[in-house]
Amino acid sequence: MQNWHDNVLWLIAEIDRCIRAHEGETLTLAYLARLLDYSQSQVSHTFATT
């Protein structure tokens, strides 16, 4: 199982890919959470604690 740090780095990389792929579009927390197969609170909490 990945440790917390590796998981955060993976999330950041995936969100960065989404932003680049959807440049100019609005990306919501709900959309990103669904795409990453995480809950909105998990995604939000990850970035609130980094």
C-alpha positions in Angstrom: 0.0 0.0 0.0 1.3 3.5 -0.9 2.2 5.7 2.0 0.4 9.0 2.5 3.1 11.1 0.8 3.1 9.0 -2.4 -0.7 9.2 -2.4 -0.7 13.0 -2.2 1.9 13.2 -5.0 -0.2 10.9 -7.2 -3.3 13.0 -6.5 -1.5 16.2 -7.4 -0.1 14.6 -10.7 -3.6 13.4 -11.6 -5.3 16.7 -10.9 -2.5 18.5 -12.9 -3.2 16.2 -15.8 -6.9 17.0 -15.6 -6.3 20.7 -15.5 -4.0 20.5 -18.6 -6.4 18.3 -20.5 -9.4 20.5 -19.7 -7.7 23.9 -20.1 -10.2 26.7 -20.1 -13.0 24.5 -18.6 -14.3 24.7 -15.1 -13.2 21.7 -13.1 -15.3 21.1 -9.9 -14.2 19.2 -6.8 -17.1 16.8 -7.5 -15.8 16.1 -11.0 -12.2 15.6 -9.8 -13.3 13.3 -7.0 -15.3 11.1 -9.3 -12.5 10.9 -11.8 -10.0 9.9 -9.1 -12.5 7.6 -7.4 -12.3 9.5 -4.2 -14.9 11.3 -2.2 -15.1 15.1 -2.3 -14.1 15.2 1.3 -11.0 13.0 0.8 -9.8 15.2 -2.0 -10.5 18.4 -0.1 -8.9 17.1 3.1 -5.8 16.0 1.2 -5.1 19.5 0.1 -6.2 21.2 3.2 -3.5 19.3 5.2 -0.6 19.7 2.7 
